Amino acid sequence: MSQSKTPLVHEVIPIFDIINRALDEHVDDVTLPAAVCMAAARGRTMLNKYYGLTDDSVIYRIAMCKSSYE
């Protein structure tokens, strides 16, 4: 994270992945109330929507290329 507490472009996808894994665990957890599982599924849907937008982002692709060299 940057000093301003705002994630930098190349840090966003790993954060998405962490959140997505946590949501996946809750979607299929039969010990949780159905409302919690449905909320997790909805959260995962929204997260994937924004995750997909990175495919079209030139800035993201450049940032990921640069960060892999560091």
All heavy atoms as TSV, in Angstrom:
chain	resi	resn	atom	element	x	y	z
A	1	MET	N	N	0.837	-1.181	0.000
A	1	MET	CA	C	0.000	0.000	0.000
A	1	MET	C	C	0.884	1.247	0.000
A	1	MET	O	O	1.977	1.232	0.526
A	1	MET	CB	C	-0.890	0.044	1.234
A	1	MET	CG	C	-1.860	-1.075	1.343
A	1	MET	SD	S	-3.218	-0.781	0.242
A	1	MET	CE	C	-4.376	-1.951	0.845
A	2	SER	N	N	0.365	2.279	-0.569
A	2	SER	CA	C	1.116	3.521	-0.584
A	2	SER	C	C	1.003	4.209	0.776
A	2	SER	O	O	0.221	3.809	1.625
A	2	SER	CB	C	0.586	4.446	-1.680
A	2	SER	OG	O	-0.700	4.923	-1.344
A	3	GLN	N	N	1.760	5.254	0.960
A	3	GLN	CA	C	1.707	5.989	2.223
A	3	GLN	C	C	0.360	6.656	2.420
A	3	GLN	O	O	-0.039	6.926	3.544
A	3	GLN	CB	C	2.821	7.026	2.265
A	3	GLN	CG	C	4.187	6.396	2.396
A	3	GLN	CD	C	5.291	7.429	2.432
A	3	GLN	OE1	O	5.115	8.564	2.006
A	3	GLN	NE2	N	6.438	7.026	2.930
A	4	SER	N	N	-0.363	6.921	1.342
A	4	SER	CA	C	-1.660	7.581	1.470
A	4	SER	C	C	-2.776	6.593	1.794
A	4	SER	O	O	-3.940	6.940	1.795
A	4	SER	CB	C	-2.002	8.332	0.177
A	4	SER	OG	O	-2.201	7.406	-0.873
A	5	LYS	N	N	-2.438	5.342	2.054
A	5	LYS	CA	C	-3.391	4.288	2.391
A	5	LYS	C	C	-4.291	3.912	1.208
A	5	LYS	O	O	-5.344	3.334	1.382
A	5	LYS	CB	C	-4.264	4.676	3.600
A	5	LYS	CG	C	-3.491	5.058	4.835
A	5	LYS	CD	C	-2.824	3.868	5.438
A	5	LYS	CE	C	-2.177	4.277	6.741
A	5	LYS	NZ	N	-0.936	3.723	6.997
A	6	THR	N	N	-3.874	4.267	0.016
A	6	THR	CA	C	-4.593	3.918	-1.200
A	6	THR	C	C	-3.768	2.884	-1.946
A	6	THR	O	O	-2.582	3.097	-2.179
A	6	THR	CB	C	-4.778	5.169	-2.091
A	6	THR	OG1	O	-5.461	6.167	-1.342
A	6	THR	CG2	C	-5.548	4.837	-3.346
A	7	PRO	N	N	-4.364	1.756	-2.325
A	7	PRO	CA	C	-3.573	0.746	-3.015
A	7	PRO	C	C	-3.070	1.251	-4.360
A	7	PRO	O	O	-3.768	1.970	-5.066
A	7	PRO	CB	C	-4.534	-0.422	-3.202
A	7	PRO	CG	C	-5.881	0.092	-2.910
A	7	PRO	CD	C	-5.738	1.359	-2.145
A	8	LEU	N	N	-1.862	0.882	-4.681
A	8	LEU	CA	C	-1.297	1.232	-5.967
A	8	LEU	C	C	-1.844	0.262	-7.015
A	8	LEU	O	O	-2.322	-0.825	-6.688
A	8	LEU	CB	C	0.226	1.164	-5.901
A	8	LEU	CG	C	0.860	2.087	-4.848
A	8	LEU	CD1	C	2.352	1.831	-4.751
A	8	LEU	CD2	C	0.576	3.539	-5.171
A	9	VAL	N	N	-1.774	0.663	-8.270
A	9	VAL	CA	C	-2.399	-0.110	-9.340
A	9	VAL	C	C	-1.958	-1.570	-9.330
A	9	VAL	O	O	-2.791	-2.474	-9.399
A	9	VAL	CB	C	-2.113	0.546	-10.707
A	9	VAL	CG1	C	-2.629	-0.311	-11.836
A	9	VAL	CG2	C	-2.714	1.930	-10.781
A	10	HIS	N	N	-0.669	-1.826	-9.202
A	10	HIS	CA	C	-0.187	-3.209	-9.263
A	10	HIS	C	C	-0.522	-4.019	-8.012
A	10	HIS	O	O	-0.323	-5.230	-7.984
A	10	HIS	CB	C	1.320	-3.248	-9.533
A	10	HIS	CG	C	2.154	-2.777	-8.403
A	10	HIS	ND1	N	2.358	-1.446	-8.141
A	10	HIS	CD2	C	2.824	-3.465	-7.450
A	10	HIS	CE1	C	3.128	-1.334	-7.075
A	10	HIS	NE2	N	3.425	-2.535	-6.634
A	11	GLU	N	N	-1.057	-3.375	-6.988
A	11	GLU	CA	C	-1.429	-4.086	-5.760
A	11	GLU	C	C	-2.903	-4.486	-5.734
A	11	GLU	O	O	-3.316	-5.271	-4.890
A	11	GLU	CB	C	-1.141	-3.207	-4.541
A	11	GLU	CG	C	0.324	-2.901	-4.359
A	11	GLU	CD	C	0.565	-1.893	-3.262
A	11	GLU	OE1	O	-0.173	-0.898	-3.162
A	11	GLU	OE2	O	1.527	-2.112	-2.506
A	12	VAL	N	N	-3.678	-3.970	-6.654
A	12	VAL	CA	C	-5.120	-4.185	-6.612
A	12	VAL	C	C	-5.505	-5.641	-6.875
A	12	VAL	O	O	-6.310	-6.210	-6.138
A	12	VAL	CB	C	-5.834	-3.238	-7.604
A	12	VAL	CG1	C	-7.301	-3.582	-7.747
A	12	VAL	CG2	C	-5.667	-1.801	-7.150
A	13	ILE	N	N	-4.952	-6.259	-7.905
A	13	ILE	CA	C	-5.348	-7.626	-8.246
A	13	ILE	C	C	-5.012	-8.622	-7.139
A	13	ILE	O	O	-5.863	-9.451	-6.790
A	13	ILE	CB	C	-4.758	-8.062	-9.599
A	13	ILE	CG1	C	-5.339	-7.207	-10.710
A	13	ILE	CG2	C	-5.004	-9.546	-9.876
A	13	ILE	CD1	C	-6.849	-7.229	-10.834
A	14	PRO	N	N	-3.830	-8.577	-6.545
A	14	PRO	CA	C	-3.597	-9.499	-5.423
A	14	PRO	C	C	-4.598	-9.301	-4.274
A	14	PRO	O	O	-5.020	-10.267	-3.640
A	14	PRO	CB	C	-2.169	-9.163	-4.980
A	14	PRO	CG	C	-1.516	-8.644	-6.216
A	14	PRO	CD	C	-2.600	-7.878	-6.922
A	15	ILE	N	N	-5.001	-8.057	-4.035
A	15	ILE	CA	C	-6.008	-7.791	-3.001
A	15	ILE	C	C	-7.347	-8.390	-3.414
A	15	ILE	O	O	-8.044	-9.007	-2.613
A	15	ILE	CB	C	-6.122	-6.282	-2.716
A	15	ILE	CG1	C	-4.833	-5.772	-2.066
A	15	ILE	CG2	C	-7.329	-5.982	-1.834
A	15	ILE	CD1	C	-4.742	-4.264	-1.968
A	16	PHE	N	N	-7.719	-8.222	-4.691
A	16	PHE	CA	C	-8.946	-8.839	-5.210
A	16	PHE	C	C	-8.905	-10.352	-5.004
A	16	PHE	O	O	-9.911	-10.957	-4.625
A	16	PHE	CB	C	-9.110	-8.547	-6.704
A	16	PHE	CG	C	-9.786	-7.240	-7.029
A	16	PHE	CD1	C	-9.965	-6.244	-6.097
A	16	PHE	CD2	C	-10.247	-7.016	-8.311
A	16	PHE	CE1	C	-10.580	-5.041	-6.421
A	16	PHE	CE2	C	-10.868	-5.818	-8.662
A	16	PHE	CZ	C	-11.035	-4.838	-7.704
A	17	ASP	N	N	-7.759	-10.958	-5.269
A	17	ASP	CA	C	-7.636	-12.408	-5.130
A	17	ASP	C	C	-7.854	-12.855	-3.684
A	17	ASP	O	O	-8.533	-13.855	-3.431
A	17	ASP	CB	C	-6.268	-12.888	-5.629
A	17	ASP	CG	C	-6.119	-12.751	-7.134
A	17	ASP	OD1	O	-7.145	-12.688	-7.845
A	17	ASP	OD2	O	-4.962	-12.712	-7.593
A	18	ILE	N	N	-7.301	-12.119	-2.754
A	18	ILE	CA	C	-7.472	-12.445	-1.329
A	18	ILE	C	C	-8.939	-12.348	-0.929
A	18	ILE	O	O	-9.487	-13.240	-0.275
A	18	ILE	CB	C	-6.601	-11.516	-0.455
A	18	ILE	CG1	C	-5.120	-11.832	-0.674
A	18	ILE	CG2	C	-6.977	-11.643	1.025
A	18	ILE	CD1	C	-4.171	-10.781	-0.115
A	19	ILE	N	N	-9.587	-11.269	-1.333
A	19	ILE	CA	C	-11.007	-11.081	-1.004
A	19	ILE	C	C	-11.849	-12.158	-1.670
A	19	ILE	O	O	-12.767	-12.715	-1.054
A	19	ILE	CB	C	-11.481	-9.669	-1.407
A	19	ILE	CG1	C	-10.744	-8.618	-0.583
A	19	ILE	CG2	C	-12.989	-9.536	-1.238
A	19	ILE	CD1	C	-10.949	-7.192	-1.074
A	20	ASN	N	N	-11.530	-12.469	-2.918
A	20	ASN	CA	C	-12.293	-13.474	-3.662
A	20	ASN	C	C	-12.212	-14.841	-2.986
A	20	ASN	O	O	-13.218	-15.553	-2.874
A	20	ASN	CB	C	-11.802	-13.546	-5.103
A	20	ASN	CG	C	-12.894	-13.882	-6.075
A	20	ASN	OD1	O	-14.068	-13.894	-5.734
A	20	ASN	ND2	N	-12.513	-14.147	-7.299
A	21	ARG	N	N	-11.026	-15.223	-2.528
A	21	ARG	CA	C	-10.874	-16.509	-1.820
A	21	ARG	C	C	-11.710	-16.533	-0.542
A	21	ARG	O	O	-12.352	-17.541	-0.232
A	21	ARG	CB	C	-9.407	-16.784	-1.509
A	21	ARG	CG	C	-8.638	-17.339	-2.687
A	21	ARG	CD	C	-7.271	-17.889	-2.267
A	21	ARG	NE	N	-6.400	-16.887	-1.672
A	21	ARG	CZ	C	-5.563	-16.110	-2.364
A	21	ARG	NH1	N	-5.501	-16.208	-3.668
A	21	ARG	NH2	N	-4.807	-15.238	-1.750
A	22	ALA	N	N	-11.715	-15.426	0.183
A	22	ALA	CA	C	-12.505	-15.362	1.418
A	22	ALA	C	C	-14.000	-15.471	1.107
A	22	ALA	O	O	-14.736	-16.183	1.808
A	22	ALA	CB	C	-12.217	-14.063	2.163
A	23	LEU	N	N	-14.442	-14.799	0.061
A	23	LEU	CA	C	-15.856	-14.881	-0.321
A	23	LEU	C	C	-16.208	-16.295	-0.769
A	23	LEU	O	O	-17.291	-16.804	-0.436
A	23	LEU	CB	C	-16.175	-13.874	-1.427
A	23	LEU	CG	C	-16.163	-12.410	-0.992
A	23	LEU	CD1	C	-16.279	-11.500	-2.203
A	23	LEU	CD2	C	-17.269	-12.116	0.010
A	24	ASP	N	N	-15.314	-16.932	-1.525
A	24	ASP	CA	C	-15.561	-18.308	-1.973
A	24	ASP	C	C	-15.796	-19.246	-0.793
A	24	ASP	O	O	-16.663	-20.118	-0.853
A	24	ASP	CB	C	-14.373	-18.831	-2.797
A	24	ASP	CG	C	-14.337	-18.271	-4.206
A	24	ASP	OD1	O	-15.354	-17.715	-4.665
A	24	ASP	OD2	O	-13.267	-18.376	-4.842
A	25	GLU	N	N	-15.032	-19.058	0.261
A	25	GLU	CA	C	-15.184	-19.910	1.446
A	25	GLU	C	C	-16.562	-19.747	2.073
A	25	GLU	O	O	-17.136	-20.713	2.583
A	25	GLU	CB	C	-14.109	-19.576	2.474
A	25	GLU	CG	C	-12.717	-19.968	2.059
A	25	GLU	CD	C	-11.656	-19.488	3.035
A	25	GLU	OE1	O	-12.017	-19.024	4.145
A	25	GLU	OE2	O	-10.464	-19.586	2.692
A	26	HIS	N	N	-17.110	-18.543	2.038
A	26	HIS	CA	C	-18.396	-18.277	2.672
A	26	HIS	C	C	-19.581	-18.664	1.786
A	26	HIS	O	O	-20.637	-19.033	2.309
A	26	HIS	CB	C	-18.504	-16.806	3.065
A	26	HIS	CG	C	-17.605	-16.462	4.215
A	26	HIS	ND1	N	-16.276	-16.200	4.050
A	26	HIS	CD2	C	-17.852	-16.367	5.536
A	26	HIS	CE1	C	-15.729	-15.952	5.228
A	26	HIS	NE2	N	-16.671	-16.046	6.151
A	27	VAL	N	N	-19.413	-18.611	0.473
A	27	VAL	CA	C	-20.513	-18.946	-0.431
A	27	VAL	C	C	-20.955	-20.393	-0.240
A	27	VAL	O	O	-22.152	-20.686	-0.222
A	27	VAL	CB	C	-20.098	-18.693	-1.905
A	27	VAL	CG1	C	-21.100	-19.289	-2.875
A	27	VAL	CG2	C	-19.945	-17.201	-2.161
A	28	ASP	N	N	-20.025	-21.287	-0.088
A	28	ASP	CA	C	-20.334	-22.718	-0.017
A	28	ASP	C	C	-20.362	-23.286	1.402
A	28	ASP	O	O	-20.477	-24.496	1.575
A	28	ASP	CB	C	-19.309	-23.501	-0.854
A	28	ASP	CG	C	-19.354	-23.099	-2.316
A	28	ASP	OD1	O	-20.469	-22.846	-2.824
A	28	ASP	OD2	O	-18.285	-23.016	-2.941
A	29	ASP	N	N	-20.281	-22.431	2.409
A	29	ASP	CA	C	-20.255	-22.888	3.791
A	29	ASP	C	C	-21.685	-23.174	4.274
A	29	ASP	O	O	-22.462	-22.249	4.537
A	29	ASP	CB	C	-19.590	-21.831	4.683
A	29	ASP	CG	C	-19.348	-22.314	6.095
A	29	ASP	OD1	O	-19.974	-23.314	6.512
A	29	ASP	OD2	O	-18.524	-21.686	6.790
A	30	VAL	N	N	-22.032	-24.440	4.371
A	30	VAL	CA	C	-23.391	-24.829	4.753
A	30	VAL	C	C	-23.705	-24.544	6.218
A	30	VAL	O	O	-24.865	-24.614	6.631
A	30	VAL	CB	C	-23.655	-26.322	4.435
A	30	VAL	CG1	C	-23.607	-26.568	2.943
A	30	VAL	CG2	C	-22.684	-27.221	5.175
A	31	THR	N	N	-22.681	-24.208	7.012
A	31	THR	CA	C	-22.927	-23.914	8.426
A	31	THR	C	C	-23.379	-22.463	8.623
A	31	THR	O	O	-23.835	-22.114	9.708
A	31	THR	CB	C	-21.663	-24.164	9.278
A	31	THR	OG1	O	-20.632	-23.259	8.875
A	31	THR	CG2	C	-21.179	-25.601	9.110
A	32	LEU	N	N	-23.277	-21.654	7.593
A	32	LEU	CA	C	-23.680	-20.249	7.690
A	32	LEU	C	C	-25.127	-20.075	7.264
A	32	LEU	O	O	-25.644	-20.859	6.455
A	32	LEU	CB	C	-22.784	-19.383	6.788
A	32	LEU	CG	C	-21.310	-19.311	7.166
A	32	LEU	CD1	C	-20.536	-18.563	6.088
A	32	LEU	CD2	C	-21.144	-18.623	8.502
A	33	PRO	N	N	-25.785	-19.040	7.769
A	33	PRO	CA	C	-27.154	-18.764	7.319
A	33	PRO	C	C	-27.172	-18.493	5.808
A	33	PRO	O	O	-26.207	-17.977	5.238
A	33	PRO	CB	C	-27.547	-17.504	8.097
A	33	PRO	CG	C	-26.626	-17.472	9.276
A	33	PRO	CD	C	-25.351	-18.119	8.811
A	34	ALA	N	N	-28.275	-18.831	5.166
A	34	ALA	CA	C	-28.411	-18.667	3.719
A	34	ALA	C	C	-28.184	-17.212	3.300
A	34	ALA	O	O	-27.594	-16.950	2.249
A	34	ALA	CB	C	-29.788	-19.139	3.264
A	35	ALA	N	N	-28.623	-16.269	4.133
A	35	ALA	CA	C	-28.452	-14.856	3.797
A	35	ALA	C	C	-26.976	-14.469	3.707
A	35	ALA	O	O	-26.587	-13.669	2.854
A	35	ALA	CB	C	-29.164	-13.970	4.827
A	36	VAL	N	N	-26.152	-15.041	4.573
A	36	VAL	CA	C	-24.714	-14.759	4.554
A	36	VAL	C	C	-24.093	-15.338	3.282
A	36	VAL	O	O	-23.296	-14.677	2.611
A	36	VAL	CB	C	-24.017	-15.313	5.811
A	36	VAL	CG1	C	-22.510	-15.184	5.709
A	36	VAL	CG2	C	-24.545	-14.607	7.060
A	37	CYS	N	N	-24.488	-16.553	2.929
A	37	CYS	CA	C	-23.963	-17.185	1.714
A	37	CYS	C	C	-24.379	-16.390	0.473
A	37	CYS	O	O	-23.571	-16.184	-0.438
A	37	CYS	CB	C	-24.456	-18.616	1.603
A	37	CYS	SG	S	-23.842	-19.694	2.917
A	38	MET	N	N	-25.626	-15.928	0.448
A	38	MET	CA	C	-26.096	-15.143	-0.699
A	38	MET	C	C	-25.389	-13.799	-0.769
A	38	MET	O	O	-25.053	-13.315	-1.858
A	38	MET	CB	C	-27.614	-14.969	-0.638
A	38	MET	CG	C	-28.343	-16.274	-0.894
A	38	MET	SD	S	-30.132	-16.166	-1.094
A	38	MET	CE	C	-30.658	-15.308	0.353
A	39	ALA	N	N	-25.144	-13.180	0.373
A	39	ALA	CA	C	-24.419	-11.898	0.392
A	39	ALA	C	C	-22.980	-12.096	-0.105
A	39	ALA	O	O	-22.458	-11.261	-0.860
A	39	ALA	CB	C	-24.430	-11.307	1.795
A	40	ALA	N	N	-22.364	-13.183	0.300
A	40	ALA	CA	C	-21.005	-13.476	-0.166
A	40	ALA	C	C	-21.000	-13.715	-1.670
A	40	ALA	O	O	-20.103	-13.252	-2.380
A	40	ALA	CB	C	-20.434	-14.687	0.572
A	41	ALA	N	N	-22.018	-14.403	-2.170
A	41	ALA	CA	C	-22.116	-14.652	-3.617
A	41	ALA	C	C	-22.301	-13.347	-4.373
A	41	ALA	O	O	-21.685	-13.125	-5.423
A	41	ALA	CB	C	-23.269	-15.607	-3.910
A	42	ARG	N	N	-23.110	-12.462	-3.850
A	42	ARG	CA	C	-23.331	-11.161	-4.488
A	42	ARG	C	C	-22.046	-10.330	-4.453
A	42	ARG	O	O	-21.688	-9.678	-5.430
A	42	ARG	CB	C	-24.464	-10.411	-3.789
A	42	ARG	CG	C	-24.761	-9.060	-4.335
A	42	ARG	CD	C	-25.369	-9.155	-5.712
A	42	ARG	NE	N	-25.702	-7.797	-6.141
A	42	ARG	CZ	C	-25.623	-7.398	-7.379
A	42	ARG	NH1	N	-25.271	-8.235	-8.319
A	42	ARG	NH2	N	-25.922	-6.167	-7.695
A	43	GLY	N	N	-21.351	-10.369	-3.337
A	43	GLY	CA	C	-20.082	-9.658	-3.231
A	43	GLY	C	C	-19.069	-10.188	-4.229
A	43	GLY	O	O	-18.343	-9.420	-4.864
A	44	ARG	N	N	-19.032	-11.501	-4.394
A	44	ARG	CA	C	-18.121	-12.115	-5.356
A	44	ARG	C	C	-18.467	-11.695	-6.782
A	44	ARG	O	O	-17.583	-11.401	-7.586
A	44	ARG	CB	C	-18.161	-13.635	-5.209
A	44	ARG	CG	C	-17.177	-14.350	-6.108
A	44	ARG	CD	C	-17.161	-15.832	-5.873
A	44	ARG	NE	N	-18.486	-16.380	-6.123
A	44	ARG	CZ	C	-18.825	-17.633	-5.887
A	44	ARG	NH1	N	-17.948	-18.458	-5.366
A	44	ARG	NH2	N	-20.023	-18.068	-6.148
A	45	THR	N	N	-19.760	-11.619	-7.084
A	45	THR	CA	C	-20.197	-11.183	-8.415
A	45	THR	C	C	-19.735	-9.759	-8.696
A	45	THR	O	O	-19.213	-9.466	-9.783
A	45	THR	CB	C	-21.728	-11.280	-8.532
A	45	THR	OG1	O	-22.110	-12.642	-8.351
A	45	THR	CG2	C	-22.211	-10.789	-9.880
A	46	MET	N	N	-19.912	-8.885	-7.727
A	46	MET	CA	C	-19.495	-7.487	-7.909
A	46	MET	C	C	-17.978	-7.380	-8.015
A	46	MET	O	O	-17.450	-6.627	-8.836
A	46	MET	CB	C	-20.005	-6.614	-6.759
A	46	MET	CG	C	-21.509	-6.471	-6.715
A	46	MET	SD	S	-22.207	-5.811	-8.232
A	46	MET	CE	C	-21.472	-4.199	-8.288
A	47	LEU	N	N	-17.267	-8.120	-7.199
A	47	LEU	CA	C	-15.809	-8.100	-7.243
A	47	LEU	C	C	-15.312	-8.564	-8.610
A	47	LEU	O	O	-14.425	-7.945	-9.204
A	47	LEU	CB	C	-15.240	-8.987	-6.139
A	47	LEU	CG	C	-13.729	-8.983	-5.984
A	47	LEU	CD1	C	-13.250	-7.622	-5.497
A	47	LEU	CD2	C	-13.314	-10.058	-5.008
A	48	ASN	N	N	-15.915	-9.635	-9.133
A	48	ASN	CA	C	-15.516	-10.144	-10.437
A	48	ASN	C	C	-15.832	-9.168	-11.561
A	48	ASN	O	O	-15.110	-9.111	-12.558
A	48	ASN	CB	C	-16.151	-11.508	-10.700
A	48	ASN	CG	C	-15.532	-12.591	-9.853
A	48	ASN	OD1	O	-14.388	-12.477	-9.430
A	48	ASN	ND2	N	-16.282	-13.634	-9.581
A	49	LYS	N	N	-16.887	-8.400	-11.384
A	49	LYS	CA	C	-17.219	-7.371	-12.377
A	49	LYS	C	C	-16.062	-6.370	-12.492
A	49	LYS	O	O	-15.599	-6.057	-13.592
A	49	LYS	CB	C	-18.499	-6.638	-11.972
A	49	LYS	CG	C	-18.819	-5.443	-12.828
A	49	LYS	CD	C	-20.018	-4.693	-12.290
A	49	LYS	CE	C	-20.218	-3.382	-13.034
A	49	LYS	NZ	N	-21.321	-2.612	-12.480
A	50	TYR	N	N	-15.598	-5.882	-11.363
A	50	TYR	CA	C	-14.514	-4.904	-11.372
A	50	TYR	C	C	-13.174	-5.541	-11.712
A	50	TYR	O	O	-12.334	-4.929	-12.352
A	50	TYR	CB	C	-14.460	-4.158	-10.040
A	50	TYR	CG	C	-15.658	-3.269	-9.890
A	50	TYR	CD1	C	-16.689	-3.587	-9.012
A	50	TYR	CD2	C	-15.794	-2.126	-10.659
A	50	TYR	CE1	C	-17.814	-2.787	-8.909
A	50	TYR	CE2	C	-16.908	-1.318	-10.558
A	50	TYR	CZ	C	-17.914	-1.653	-9.680
A	50	TYR	OH	O	-19.018	-0.867	-9.593
A	51	TYR	N	N	-12.986	-6.783	-11.310
A	51	TYR	CA	C	-11.777	-7.527	-11.669
A	51	TYR	C	C	-11.667	-7.612	-13.185
A	51	TYR	O	O	-10.597	-7.420	-13.752
A	51	TYR	CB	C	-11.859	-8.917	-11.051
A	51	TYR	CG	C	-10.617	-9.757	-11.158
A	51	TYR	CD1	C	-9.757	-9.864	-10.090
A	51	TYR	CD2	C	-10.325	-10.479	-12.305
A	51	TYR	CE1	C	-8.618	-10.660	-10.152
A	51	TYR	CE2	C	-9.197	-11.280	-12.381
A	51	TYR	CZ	C	-8.347	-11.359	-11.307
A	51	TYR	OH	O	-7.235	-12.144	-11.382
A	52	GLY	N	N	-12.787	-7.889	-13.835
A	52	GLY	CA	C	-12.811	-7.998	-15.289
A	52	GLY	C	C	-12.460	-6.704	-15.997
A	52	GLY	O	O	-11.932	-6.723	-17.109
A	53	LEU	N	N	-12.729	-5.582	-15.376
A	53	LEU	CA	C	-12.412	-4.296	-15.996
A	53	LEU	C	C	-10.911	-4.067	-16.119
A	53	LEU	O	O	-10.471	-3.280	-16.961
A	53	LEU	CB	C	-13.050	-3.150	-15.206
A	53	LEU	CG	C	-14.577	-3.118	-15.212
A	53	LEU	CD1	C	-15.088	-2.009	-14.300
A	53	LEU	CD2	C	-15.125	-2.953	-16.619
A	54	THR	N	N	-10.133	-4.751	-15.311
A	54	THR	CA	C	-8.678	-4.575	-15.399
A	54	THR	C	C	-8.122	-5.128	-16.702
A	54	THR	O	O	-7.053	-4.718	-17.142
A	54	THR	CB	C	-7.947	-5.236	-14.214
A	54	THR	OG1	O	-8.167	-6.644	-14.257
A	54	THR	CG2	C	-8.399	-4.661	-12.898
A	55	ASP	N	N	-8.860	-6.054	-17.335
A	55	ASP	CA	C	-8.400	-6.609	-18.612
A	55	ASP	C	C	-8.271	-5.525	-19.677
A	55	ASP	O	O	-7.460	-5.638	-20.586
A	55	ASP	CB	C	-9.354	-7.694	-19.108
A	55	ASP	CG	C	-9.337	-8.923	-18.213
A	55	ASP	OD1	O	-8.350	-9.107	-17.478
A	55	ASP	OD2	O	-10.315	-9.682	-18.252
A	56	ASP	N	N	-9.086	-4.489	-19.583
A	56	ASP	CA	C	-9.084	-3.408	-20.561
A	56	ASP	C	C	-8.206	-2.234	-20.147
A	56	ASP	O	O	-8.133	-1.243	-20.863
A	56	ASP	CB	C	-10.513	-2.900	-20.782
A	56	ASP	CG	C	-11.427	-3.989	-21.317
A	56	ASP	OD1	O	-10.930	-4.860	-22.057
A	56	ASP	OD2	O	-12.622	-3.969	-20.997
A	57	SER	N	N	-7.550	-2.333	-19.016
A	57	SER	CA	C	-6.789	-1.211	-18.483
A	57	SER	C	C	-5.329	-1.257	-18.933
A	57	SER	O	O	-4.563	-2.121	-18.516
A	57	SER	CB	C	-6.842	-1.220	-16.947
A	57	SER	OG	O	-5.963	-0.260	-16.431
A	58	VAL	N	N	-4.964	-0.302	-19.762
A	58	VAL	CA	C	-3.580	-0.188	-20.214
A	58	VAL	C	C	-2.677	0.138	-19.031
A	58	VAL	O	O	-1.581	-0.411	-18.891
A	58	VAL	CB	C	-3.456	0.882	-21.313
A	58	VAL	CG1	C	-2.007	1.126	-21.678
A	58	VAL	CG2	C	-4.263	0.485	-22.529
A	59	ILE	N	N	-3.136	1.017	-18.155
A	59	ILE	CA	C	-2.344	1.409	-16.985
A	59	ILE	C	C	-2.049	0.186	-16.115
A	59	ILE	O	O	-0.930	0.000	-15.645
A	59	ILE	CB	C	-3.068	2.500	-16.167
A	59	ILE	CG1	C	-3.135	3.784	-16.992
A	59	ILE	CG2	C	-2.387	2.733	-14.833
A	59	ILE	CD1	C	-3.984	4.865	-16.378
A	60	TYR	N	N	-3.022	-0.675	-15.917
A	60	TYR	CA	C	-2.805	-1.864	-15.102
A	60	TYR	C	C	-1.757	-2.769	-15.742
A	60	TYR	O	O	-0.851	-3.259	-15.073
A	60	TYR	CB	C	-4.101	-2.635	-14.876
A	60	TYR	CG	C	-3.848	-3.929	-14.164
A	60	TYR	CD1	C	-3.514	-3.937	-12.816
A	60	TYR	CD2	C	-3.847	-5.133	-14.836
A	60	TYR	CE1	C	-3.210	-5.115	-12.154
A	60	TYR	CE2	C	-3.554	-6.318	-14.191
A	60	TYR	CZ	C	-3.240	-6.304	-12.855
A	60	TYR	OH	O	-2.931	-7.464	-12.209
A	61	ARG	N	N	-1.865	-2.982	-17.044
A	61	ARG	CA	C	-0.910	-3.862	-17.735
A	61	ARG	C	C	0.512	-3.319	-17.629
A	61	ARG	O	O	1.456	-4.074	-17.398
A	61	ARG	CB	C	-1.305	-4.038	-19.192
A	61	ARG	CG	C	-2.555	-4.870	-19.354
A	61	ARG	CD	C	-3.006	-4.909	-20.795
A	61	ARG	NE	N	-4.320	-5.463	-20.904
A	61	ARG	CZ	C	-4.575	-6.650	-21.439
A	61	ARG	NH1	N	-3.590	-7.389	-21.896
A	61	ARG	NH2	N	-5.799	-7.097	-21.508
A	62	ILE	N	N	0.665	-2.020	-17.789
A	62	ILE	CA	C	1.987	-1.409	-17.663
A	62	ILE	C	C	2.511	-1.562	-16.233
A	62	ILE	O	O	3.660	-1.931	-16.020
A	62	ILE	CB	C	1.948	0.076	-18.074
A	62	ILE	CG1	C	1.677	0.175	-19.586
A	62	ILE	CG2	C	3.236	0.788	-17.709
A	62	ILE	CD1	C	1.349	1.587	-20.052
A	63	ALA	N	N	1.659	-1.296	-15.263
A	63	ALA	CA	C	2.075	-1.397	-13.854
A	63	ALA	C	C	2.480	-2.826	-13.514
A	63	ALA	O	O	3.465	-3.035	-12.803
A	63	ALA	CB	C	0.937	-0.928	-12.943
A	64	MET	N	N	1.746	-3.814	-14.005
A	64	MET	CA	C	2.082	-5.201	-13.706
A	64	MET	C	C	3.402	-5.598	-14.376
A	64	MET	O	O	4.196	-6.320	-13.785
A	64	MET	CB	C	0.951	-6.143	-14.145
A	64	MET	CG	C	-0.266	-6.030	-13.268
A	64	MET	SD	S	0.044	-6.227	-11.503
A	64	MET	CE	C	0.463	-7.947	-11.389
A	65	CYS	N	N	3.633	-5.114	-15.575
A	65	CYS	CA	C	4.906	-5.406	-16.255
A	65	CYS	C	C	6.074	-4.797	-15.481
A	65	CYS	O	O	7.098	-5.438	-15.287
A	65	CYS	CB	C	4.888	-4.882	-17.685
A	65	CYS	SG	S	3.830	-5.834	-18.762
A	66	LYS	N	N	5.905	-3.558	-15.050
A	66	LYS	CA	C	6.962	-2.880	-14.307
A	66	LYS	C	C	7.213	-3.554	-12.963
A	66	LYS	O	O	8.349	-3.709	-12.540
A	66	LYS	CB	C	6.635	-1.400	-14.121
A	66	LYS	CG	C	6.777	-0.588	-15.387
A	66	LYS	CD	C	6.633	0.870	-15.104
A	66	LYS	CE	C	7.702	1.411	-14.242
A	66	LYS	NZ	N	8.896	1.944	-14.775
A	67	SER	N	N	6.151	-3.969	-12.271
A	67	SER	CA	C	6.335	-4.545	-10.942
A	67	SER	C	C	6.977	-5.927	-11.031
A	67	SER	O	O	7.630	-6.357	-10.091
A	67	SER	CB	C	4.998	-4.637	-10.199
A	67	SER	OG	O	4.166	-5.613	-10.766
A	68	SER	N	N	6.823	-6.639	-12.139
A	68	SER	CA	C	7.433	-7.960	-12.253
A	68	SER	C	C	8.950	-7.872	-12.459
A	68	SER	O	O	9.658	-8.835	-12.249
A	68	SER	CB	C	6.789	-8.743	-13.396
A	68	SER	OG	O	7.058	-8.133	-14.639
A	69	TYR	N	N	9.435	-6.703	-12.884
A	69	TYR	CA	C	10.871	-6.518	-13.062
A	69	TYR	C	C	11.556	-6.073	-11.788
A	69	TYR	O	O	12.764	-6.073	-11.707
A	69	TYR	CB	C	11.139	-5.498	-14.166
A	69	TYR	CG	C	10.748	-5.981	-15.531
A	69	TYR	CD1	C	9.742	-5.357	-16.248
A	69	TYR	CD2	C	11.378	-7.081	-16.104
A	69	TYR	CE1	C	9.365	-5.805	-17.503
A	69	TYR	CE2	C	11.015	-7.538	-17.349
A	69	TYR	CZ	C	10.009	-6.899	-18.047
A	69	TYR	OH	O	9.655	-7.344	-19.285
A	70	GLU	N	N	10.811	-5.643	-10.798
A	70	GLU	CA	C	11.417	-5.107	-9.568
A	70	GLU	C	C	11.689	-6.192	-8.571
A	70	GLU	O	O	11.207	-7.219	-8.522
A	70	GLU	CB	C	10.489	-4.043	-8.955
A	70	GLU	CG	C	10.368	-2.855	-9.871
A	70	GLU	CD	C	9.350	-1.823	-9.365
A	70	GLU	OE1	O	8.680	-2.065	-8.357
A	70	GLU	OE2	O	9.231	-0.804	-10.014
